[in-house]
């Protein structure tokens, strides 16, 4: 295996944001799955709260990515808003159950 240079292994801001967004997405999936399997109302409530917090974190990461994209030209504000609305809706669906 070839040895990578420091420049080749360094994360840029976009890579870091993409990693954070993927981690938040995985958290959302885990919370949604756990909430569906949760045995008690208290557990489901806690999972729904954690889901909402993770959705807010993901929204913050998406906003940071949007700012970076606008500097380079890319993802629109409408796409970010649509993603936030979708995750908020999913959080509300979990809260009802």
N, C-alpha and C positions, 0 to 999 in steps of 0.2 A: 504494500500500500504506500503510495506516495505521501510524503510529509507535506502538509499544508502550511503555507506561510501565515503569519499573523493577519495580514490583510485579507486573505481568503477565508479565514475563520471568524472574523469580526462580524458581529451583527450590526446592521445599520438600524436606524429608527423604524423603518418600515418592517423589517424582519421581526423586531421585538414586538411591535404592535400586532403583527399578524399572529405571532405566537400567543400573545395575551388574549387576542380575540378567540383563537381556537381553544384555549384553556377555558375561557368563560363559556363558550358554546358547549364544551364537554360537561362542564358543571351544570348548565341548564338541562342538558339531557339526563344527567344523573338525578338531579332534583325532581324532574318531571316523572321519571321512572319510579323513584322511591315514593313520591307522593301518591302515585297510582296504587302502589303496594302497601302504603302505610296503614297500619291497623287501627290506630287511634286518631281521634280528631285533633288532639294536641300535637301529635307527630306531624300530621298533614299540615296543620297551621304553621308549625316551625319550618317545614320544608317549603311551603309557599312563601314564607317571609325570606328564606334564603334564596329561593328562585328569583324573587323580586330584586333582591340586592345584587345578585349575579347579573340580572338583566340590566340594571342600572350601570354596573361596572362595564358590561359589554357595550352599552350605549356610549359611555365615556371614551372607551377605546375607539369605537367607530367614529366619534366626533374628532378625536385626535387624528385618525387616519384620513378623515374628510379634509381637515385643515391641511394635512400634508399633500393630499391629492389635489386640492385647489391650488396649492403652490405650484404643482407640476401639471395640473389639468387632469381630471379624472372623475371620481365618484361624485355624484350630485348630492345636494342637501336633501332632495326628495327621497333618494334611495336610503339615506341614513334615517330619515324620519319614518319611512315605511318599515324599516327593520325594528326601530324602537316601538312602533305601534304594534307590530306583530308579537314581540316579546312581552309587551305589557298585556296584550290580550291573553296570551298563554298563561301569564302569571295570574290574571283574574280568573281564568278557567280553573286553575288549580285551587285558588282560594274558595271557590264555590263548592268544591268537592270536599 
